[in-house]
Amino acid sequence: MSQNFLEKYQEDCKKTVKKISDKDKEIMTWGLGIAGEAGDVAGCIKKTFVHMNDQTAGIKENLGDTLWYIAMICNFFNWKLEDVFNENIEKLKKRYPEGFSEKDADREGRVDWNEK
């Protein structure tokens, strides 16, 4: 059976990583890295649309870097990136069965993982 694209991507990411022996430091590195790259995406968007300084190539590059950190977090937990994507889309299909609506977006019982 051939490896799908996302599995290959996760394996390729493993080949480009500095080995970190401390597991706590490793997951903190990936978590902080994703936050930093997301900030870079936001900065490039701001420069492109507020300062009229075209940073669209930077947006694309930093999205790729963000995906790398996502893959490394999945690797850390032994999750398949494909499963994370599929679980997310299934959650959204249940939440918005007829497509996005303000009514469905404003719902009781929403889980805020930062407050759990």
Secondary structure, DSSP 8 states (H G I E B T S, - for coil): ----HHHHHHHHHHTTS---S-HHHHHHHHHHHHHHHHHHHHHHHHHHHTS----HHHHHHHHHHHHHHHHHHHHHHT--HHHHHHHHHHHHHHH-TTS--HHHHS-TT---TTT-
